[in-house]
């Protein structure tokens, strides 16, 4: 992109050689001077597995630090992936926003940075912006395929899906949707973002990459099922990319569309959240789907949330208490 080559070098140093064959385990070292370590660093684990020429896949988790399916599956892959099983290269960063991952928070405890709203980043900015800049200018140019794991974190819960975005470049869009289908999550989504500024997704797509993301659950934890979906999805994704050679197991997926703003409902009050339908349930336009009970007094009516469209409940607010402005539900439309 214009102007990126005019920026100073990234301060982040990789202890692995991206061009060397074999399996390497190391760190992305970000200098970070702080009160308890004047010459300290943030050490983000990274694995590179390379075997000859071929495509490169960049696999990332922990973009938000309270989302766990990706890190679990990727730490496992980093341990187990053998170079002789690979044609090309796999770059694995299980916990991309490492400070947030260690704190178990969505944003970084260092600078409150939301990594997935900080791209393309800056080599002279905050630590979170420096991470985004390194991904943009060092890791992304190496990659042909990018898989960035997400789930709902502590505040949302999702039907497990993989997703790609509707793009102006229809050839690139088709390649992304094919990779989503190869991932083989129970649901697949043609994604419309409500807040796309500064996202890793947008930065990768603008550079022509085949980009897939996920939402595999939520609640600030993981389940055996959701981690299994992540592991199997990696296998399908890498086989689709031609990096793993064995035939991929074809897993059926149901396509779920999120066609517009009516998919999303937001709370207008603080209160006690009561879901009236569960994930995967069918809903109709005008149906009552949740309530929020005022908690500062008794004897008053709850605030009610109504579906703005027909579809299925694809995501819901997770904690028992909701705040004004929180997303309380997302409705998707199953394709025939």
N, C-alpha and C positions, 0 to 999 in steps of 0.2 A: 504494500500500500504506500501511497505517496507520503514522504516525510519520515518513514520508519528508519530508513538507512541513514538519516541525518542525526538520529538520536545517539547518545553515548552508549557504550557497551553495557550489557546487563551486569549488575554487581553479583549475580548468582553464578556460582562455579559448580560444575558437575564433576563428581569424583569417578564417573564412568566414562568410557570411550564409546560414543555412539556408533562408531564405524568398525569396531572390533568384533569379530565373530566370537560366539560363545555366550555364556550367561554371566552377567555382571550384576552385582548388588552393591549399591552405594548410596550417595546422598546428593541432593541439590543444596549447596551450602549458601545461605543468605546471611551476610554479615548483619548483625543486629546488636548495636551497643545499647546496654540497658544498665539500670542501677546495680544489679547483682552480677553483671558480667560485662566489663568495659569493652572487651574484644570478643563478645559473644557471637553466636550464630544460631540461626534456625536451620536444622538439618532435616530435610524432607526426604524420606526413603524413596528410592527409585531403582527399578530393575530394567535392564536392557537384555533381550535375548535375540541374537542375530545369527543367521546362517545363510551366507551368500547373498546373491542379488534377489530382489523381489519387493513386493509392496511393504509398506510400514504401517502398522496400526498403533495409535496412541490410545491407551486405555487409562481412564482417570476415575477416581472416586474421591469422596470427601471434599468436593468443591464447596459444599456446606458441611460443617463439622459434626452435625447431629444426624447424619444420614449414613446408614451402616451396611446395607447390602453390598454396595460397591467395594468398600474397603475390605470386607470379609472375603469376598470372592477374589479380589485382586491380590491381597496378601497371600492367599492360597495359590493362585496362579503363579505369582513370582517365585514361590518355593518350588513348584512342581514342573513348570514348563521347561522341557529339555530342548537344547538347540537343534538336535537332529530331527525333532518333530516339526521344525519351523522352516519355511521358505520365505526369506525376507527378514523382517525385523518387527519385534513387539517392544514397545516402550510402555512400562507399567508404573504409574504413580498412584498408589492406593489412597493416599490422603493429600490431595493437592493443596488444600488450605490447612497445612499441618498445625499451625497454632490453634485454629478453630477445632480441628479434629481432637487434639489433646485436651481441649477444654470442654468438649461435648456441646459446643454452641454453633449456631448457624453462622455467625460472623466472628471475625478474629478478635480475641481478647487483647491483642496488641494495639490495634488501631480502629476497632469496630468495623473493619472493612468487610463488605459482602463481596467475596471474590467473583461471584457470578453477576455482579453489577459493576465490575471494575475494569473490564476489558475495553480497549486493548492494553491498558496499563501504562506505566511510566517507569523507566529505570531510575528516575530521581524522585519518585513519589513515596508514598507510605509503603510499609512492607507488603501489604496486600496488592498494591499497584505494581510493585516490583515482581511479585509472583506472576501476575497477569501478563506483564511485559515479557517475562522470560518464556512463558508458554506461547505467546503471540509470535515472538521474533526468533526463538530457538527451537521449540518443540514442534509447533504447527508446520513450519516449512519442511520438516522431515517426514510428515505423516501424509498418507493417502486416505486412510480411514481413521475416524475418531469416534470413540464410545465414551461418553461421560455419564456416569451413574448418578442418579438422584432418587430420593424418596421424599416423603412428606415431612421428615424431621419431627420435631416435637409438637408441631402445631397443626399438621394435616395428616390425613390418611387417604390413600389412593387405592383404587383397583390397580393391580399390577400391570403396567403397560410399558412398552417401548414406543418411542415417538420420533418423528422427524417433522420439519416445518414445511409449510407451503411456501415455495420459492418462485421467484420470477423466472429463473433458469429451469425450465421444465425437464431438461435432460438430467441436470443435477438433482432435482427433486425426485425424479424417478429412481435414480441410483440410491438416494437416501431411503426412500420407501422400500426398495428391494432389500436393503440392509436391515431395516426394521423387521421385515417379514422373516428374514433369516435368523434374527435374534430369537424369534419364536416365543415372545411373552404371551400370556393368556389374552391380552388385549393389545392392540396397536392403534396409535393415534396419529392423525394428521393435525399437527399442533398449530394453534393460534395462541401466541403469547399475549398476556395483558401488560407486561412490562419487559420489553425486549432490549432496552437501552443498556449497553455495557455487558451483554451476556457473552459467555464463551461460545455458545451456539452461533450467535450472529457473526462473531469474529471468524470462526472456523468456516462457516458457510460463505462469507464474503471472499474467502481465499480458495474457494472451490472444493473444499473437502467433503467427503461423504461422512456426514455427521449424524449420529444417533444418540439420543438421550433416553432416560427412563424415569418413571415414577413407580417404585416397586413396593410401596407400603407406606409406613409412617409410624407416628407415635413415639419417635425418638428411640426406636429399637428395631429389631429384625426378627423374622420367624424362620423356621426351617424351610417353609415353602418359599418365602421371598428370596432367601439366599440360594435355594436350589434354582429358582428362575434366573438369578444373576449368573450362576455358574454355567448353566446350560446355554444361556444367551451369549456368553463370551465364546463358547465353543462354536455355536452357529455363526456368530459374527466373524470369527477368524477363518472359519472354513469358507464362508461367503467371500471373504477378501482374498482367498487363495493362499493364505499363510499357513494354515493347517490343511493337510491333504486328504484325510479320510472323509468319506461322504457324510454330510451333515444329516442328523435325524430331523425329519420334517415334523415340526410341531404346529398343530393348528392354532391360528390366532383369529380373534374377532376384531374387525376394524371399527374403531370408535371415532367419530368426528366431533370436533368442538367448533361449530361454525361461526360463532359470534359472541358478542358481549352478553347476550341473554343466558349463556352457559353459566355465568358466575353470579353468585349472590353474596353480598357483604352485610355484616351486622351494622346496625345504626345505634346500638346501645351496648353498654356493659351488662353482663348478666350471666345466669346459669344456663348452660347450653343443653337443650334436650333434642336429640335427633328423633325424628318421627319416621324416617325410612333408613335402611341400611345400604351399604355399598353394594352396587349391582342390582338394587331394586329398580323396577320400572316406575316412572313417575309421569304424570300428565300435567299439561299447562294448567295453572291455577290450583294445583294440589298443594296442601300444606305439607312442608317437608321438615321443618324444625321450628323450635320455639326458644326464646331466651327469657328466662324469668328474672325480673328485677330482684336484687339480693339485699337492698337497703331497707325493705319494708315488706310486710305481708299484706294479703288482701287485695292485691292489684293483679290485673290481667297481664299475661306474658306478651312479649313482642313476637309476632308470627312471621315466618319466612315461607314464601310461596314459590313454586316452580314457575319460571317464565316460559317454559317450553316443554314439549314431550321429550322423553329420553330415559336414560338410566343414571342413577347417582354414581358418578365416577370418582368424586372426592368429597371429603367432609372435614369440618373442623374437628380437631382431636381432643384437646383438653376439655375438662368439664366447665371451665369458665371462658367466656368469650368477651372480647373488647370491641368497642365501636371501631369500625374499619376493618375488622378481621374478615377474611374469606370464610364463609360458613359452608358453602357447597359449590360443586361444579357438576353440571349435567352434561353428559355426552349423548350422541345419537349413534346407535348401532347401524352400520351399513348392511344392506341386504346381501 
